[in-house]
Amino acid sequence: MSASTSRGTAGAIPGAELLAALLDGMDAALCAFDADGTVTHWNREAERVLGWSAEEAVGRPGLAGWAVRRADADEVQGRLMAVMGAPGRQVHEFALLRKDGGRVLVRTQSAGVRGADGRAAGVYCAFSEVHAQIDLERAIALSEALFEDASWGVVLVDVDLRPTVVNAHAARALGGGRTTLLGRPLGELIAEGVEELEGALQHVLAEGAPDAPAELWVTLRGGEGARRRCWRSGFLRLASPLTEEPVPLGAGWVFQDVTAAKLAAQEADRLRFRSNQLHRAARSAAECEDPMEAATSSLDFALAGFADHVLVDLVAGERLVRAAATPAEAPGPCLPVAGGGIPLRYAPGHPALQAVDRTGSVRTSAGAGRTDGEWARQRQWPSDAVHALCTVLRSRGRTLGVVTFLRSAHRAAFERPDAMYAESVAARVAASVDLHQVAGAAPRNP
């Protein structure tokens, strides 16, 4: 080896300037020794770590007395030079001396160098501070753990918002394999909510990571059909560490499925609200002198956040008669029907008649895409109704009629918990209707 610095002069060896630039541009500190142990190369990172310049280091016979304590010099030099005749690389940890007298623990990787004739010509040694090496190893270990064993989803997307790396948890959540998801637009994986997700990722790429996690509701595509999920998501902007100016490599998306918790919280809020409405309805009904007014007042409280329309049909012989209803064309209170008493011409199999026959509740919907109003008109309901819940009115062992709750297309279909709530409302309404009928049938005092 030539006893030149890493900033070798032109013509010393072919490509000396290129070699010098490569050595000085390395992130790791590097030094080299010839077969006699003399320092032949010393790059800028070695100068940064230990403080000794290339001019001060190159040409010294080993490290003793300046880069290593004399008491440790023989052992350190022996272990470094021992790799000259051994295959592969060896890793050691040494305490080296800084120019200012301080000590620094470094981790070295050293290997032998052979000349053109194949004989051992020297040793090169790359080293870095142990804490920096440990930080790097921790970062690599963390990265591997996130993409293998993490209990939350991790997805890296490029600047075109296409997945480039997907961990096992995220692959399961998105309904695909770790490799089959790569490079596919997010819209192929997510049916609803993809606009919000892509908007968040674009914001991260342009402005950086948000201060707090976001909760995104999405509907997934896949063989299992549409699946509605809530993901608590955090975002990170990824920039290259190898450039002076940050160059965006894409964005990191970390998410956890919180659907069960969100649904449980929503159900708890719904039950709390409905309980409060029943309480308020009872207090309001108690102040009504007319029992029928108490019934319609209870229905007004029940409608809040539950349905768009309500109809009250009472039994009159073999038919049902409309007794009270909310306005058909606009929101409004439930009021007695003026001029009531004309029997309703419900066709056989009408949900209200089914509720009477079953003495229970009946749920029905128009079906997907049927929002033209024909389905509702055939059943003599307001034209915007697409979901219905009919609940029988029972008091003192008798069927008094049916109360029908209707929802328009912007609401979800009625479910079993909705039917249970409607039955609680119907029990209070039936008691008021029964009292109204009893009071109407009782003889008046002269």
Summary of the structure (lengths in Angstrom):
residues: 446
radius of gyration: 40.0
end to end distance: 129.9
largest distance: 133.8
contacts: 1311
relative contact order: 0.06
helix: 35%
strand: 29%
